């Protein structure tokens, strides 16, 4: 069982930056093959994929809407995945969730393929 705790959200002006964190506990050597993902959900919208990373080899994948602005990374020693968000836009405002899965493809962005979820952290971007 993997537990995820997301943090780092807040209020930022358009053009600003935030870094989200997702701390993973309950990890074992088998979880080194996990795929970690960030998703977001705005009011009235479905949860949408933002970025993902393979824990062991650090391969990454991004939604087109955030490519070149957001960076996903992980710190193995801390068991934490980060999402550095730069050049934020009002459209980026949402509750951001981190997820984890132990099978499948980094390119499969469907939320239903992720097994474990954090509680979400709110990102608000003022124009």
N, C-alpha and C positions, 0 to 999 in steps of 0.2 A: 504494500500500500504506500502510495506517494502522496504527501500533503504539500500543497502549494499555497504560499501566502504572497499576494501581490501588494506592492506599495509604491509610493512616489508620485501619485497623481496630485493635481492641484489646479490653480488658476494661473494662466499665463497669457500675455498679450500675443496677438498674431505676430509671427516672425520670431518668437522666442523659442526656448528649448526646455525640455524636461527629460529626466531619466527615470524610467520605471524599473522596478526590481521585482523578481519573482524568486523567492527562497523556497527551495525544494528540500523536504525532509523525508526520511524513510527510504533513502537511497541505498542501493546495494551495487555490487559490481555489475549486475545485469542491467541496472538503470543507466549505465554508461552508454548504452545503445539507444536510449530514448530519444525521441524527437520532441522538442519543446517549441511551443508556438505562442504567439501573441495574437489576440483577436480583439475586436472592439464592437460595441453595440450602442448605437444612438437610439433615442426614444422613437418608437414606431418602426424601427428597422430591424432586420435580422442580424444576428451576429456574423461579422465578416472577418475574414483572414487579414492579418497585417504582415506577419513575418514568422519564420520558423528556422530552427537550427538543430542539427544533429549533434547531440551532446558530445560524442566521442571524437568526431572528426571536424566539427565546427562548420560543416557545409551549411550555407544559409540560402534562404529563398524569401522573396519579398513580393507583396502586392504592388502592382504598377503605380498605384496612387501614392505610395510612400517611398518608392525606390529613389535613391539618391538623397533622401531627407532623413530616413530612419535607419538605425543600425542595431541589429540584434547581436548579442555576444553572451558569453558565459564565463564564469569564474569557477573552475572545478574545485578549488580549495574551499570556497565559500558555498558551493552548491547553489549558486544563484545565476539566473539568467537576467540580462538587462535589455532594455529597449531605449536607446538614445534617440530622442525625437527632436529634430532641428527644423527650423523654418516652419513652425506650426501654423496651421490655417484654421479658421473657424470650422471648416468641414471635418477637421480631425477630432473635434469635441465628441466624447463618448465615454462610456465605461469600458475600460480596458481589462481584459482577462488573459491570464496565462493558462496554458493547457499543456498536457503531456500525454504521449502515447508511446507504446513499446513495440509497435509494428506498423507496417505500411510505409508510405513514401512521404518524403519531405514535400513533395509537390502536390500531394492530396490535401487540399486546403479546407475540406469540409469539416465543420466543427464536430459533426457526429462521429468522426474517426478518432477524436481525442477522448481518452478515458478519464483523465484527472483534470480538475479545474481549480483555480484559485477563486477568491471571493470577489475580485474586481476592484478597480481603483478608478475614480472619476477624474477625467481630464476635461477642463473647461478652457476654451480659447476665446478671448475677447477680441473684437475687431476694432 
